[in-house]
């Protein structure tokens, strides 16, 4: 009985160690990720169409291709309908490029994009800025 108890305790300790190792690996992966700030210049009167496309189609497809959506923002005041800002996290820059290529080639994306632009183009220009967190950043 004592031997079985010791064996069980040893197995539990090993399993806990492996679980901790997996958690540490996930932490390191997240600590090395890169952030992409995307800025969409929206054509006049088309912000509602862009917001609907993100909400109903784009966001699920972005997450399908391993992009972590951090947040979305619009300007305040008179410029509220002119730009959409959003922040995406990727495991690394190489994977980010692969994610965007896969997303761009997705047939569901092409259908959603074309349907949302039946009344005219939505986005005039897309800017991309790559960001690395500082050592004192709360988000890594």
C-alpha positions in Angstrom: 0.0 0.0 0.0 2.8 2.4 0.9 4.6 1.6 -2.4 1.4 2.4 -4.4 0.9 5.6 -2.6 4.5 6.7 -3.3 4.2 5.7 -6.9 1.0 7.7 -7.3 2.6 10.7 -5.6 5.6 10.5 -7.9 3.4 10.3 -11.0 1.4 13.3 -9.8 4.6 15.3 -9.3 5.9 14.4 -12.7 2.5 15.3 -14.3 2.4 18.6 -12.5 6.0 19.4 -13.6 5.1 18.7 -17.2 2.0 20.8 -16.9 4.1 23.7 -15.5 6.5 23.2 -18.4 3.7 23.5 -20.9 2.4 26.7 -19.2 5.9 28.2 -19.2 6.3 27.4 -23.0 3.0 29.2 -23.6 4.1 32.2 -21.6 7.4 32.4 -23.6 5.5 32.1 -26.9 3.2 35.0 -25.9 6.1 37.1 -24.6 7.8 37.0 -28.0 4.8 37.8 -30.1 4.6 40.8 -32.4 1.8 43.3 -32.8 0.4 44.8 -35.9 -1.4 48.1 -35.8 -3.7 48.4 -38.9 -5.1 51.8 -39.9 -8.0 51.9 -42.4 -8.8 55.1 -44.1 -12.5 54.8 -44.8 -14.3 56.4 -47.8 -17.0 58.9 -46.8 -20.2 57.4 -45.6 -18.8 53.8 -45.5 -17.8 53.3 -41.9 -21.1 51.5 -41.0 -20.4 49.0 -43.9 -16.9 48.5 -42.6 -18.0 47.9 -39.1 -20.7 45.4 -40.2 -18.1 43.5 -42.3 -15.7 43.2 -39.4 -18.4 42.3 -36.9 -20.2 39.7 -39.1 -17.4 38.3 -41.3 -13.8 39.5 -41.0 -13.3 38.9 -37.3 -14.2 35.2 -37.3 -12.0 34.7 -40.4 -9.0 36.5 -38.8 -9.2 34.3 -35.7 -9.5 31.3 -38.0 -6.1 32.2 -39.3 -4.5 32.4 -35.8 -4.6 36.2 -35.4 -5.3 37.4 -31.9 -7.6 40.5 -32.1 -6.6 42.9 -29.3 -9.0 45.8 -30.0 -10.7 48.2 -32.4 -10.9 51.9 -32.2 -12.5 54.9 -34.1 -11.7 58.5 -33.9 -13.9 60.8 -31.9 -15.8 63.9 -32.9 -16.0 65.2 -36.5 -13.4 62.6 -37.7 -15.3 59.6 -36.3 -16.1 58.1 -39.7 -12.7 58.5 -41.3 -10.4 55.9 -39.8 -10.6 52.5 -38.1 -7.6 51.4 -36.0 -7.1 47.9 -34.8 -4.4 45.9 -33.1 -3.6 42.3 -33.9 -1.1 40.0 -32.2 0.8 37.2 -34.1 3.3 34.6 -32.8 6.0 36.2 -35.0 6.4 38.3 -38.1 6.9 35.3 -40.4 3.7 33.7 -39.2 1.9 37.0 -39.5 2.7 37.1 -43.2 1.5 33.5 -43.7 -1.7 34.3 -41.7 -2.5 37.2 -44.0 -1.8 35.3 -47.1 -4.1 32.5 -46.0 -6.8 35.0 -45.0 -6.5 36.9 -48.3 -7.0 33.6 -50.3 -10.0 32.5 -48.2 -13.1 32.1 -50.4 -15.4 33.1 -47.6 -13.4 36.4 -47.2 -13.7 37.1 -50.9 -17.4 36.6 -50.9 -17.9 38.8 -47.8 -15.7 41.5 -49.2 -17.5 41.5 -52.6 -20.9 41.5 -51.0 -20.0 44.4 -48.6 -18.7 46.5 -51.5 -21.8 46.0 -53.8 -22.7 49.7 -53.0 -19.1 50.9 -53.6 -15.6 50.5 -52.3 -15.2 50.9 -48.5 -11.5 51.3 -47.7 -9.4 53.9 -49.4 -6.0 52.9 -47.9 -4.6 50.4 -45.4 -1.5 51.3 -43.3 0.4 48.6 -41.3 2.7 49.4 -38.4 4.7 46.6 -36.7 5.2 47.0 -33.0 7.3 45.3 -30.3 6.4 45.8 -26.6 8.9 47.6 -24.4 10.3 45.8 -21.4 8.0 47.8 -19.2 4.9 47.2 -21.3 1.9 45.6 -19.5 1.0 43.8 -22.7 3.5 41.4 -24.2 
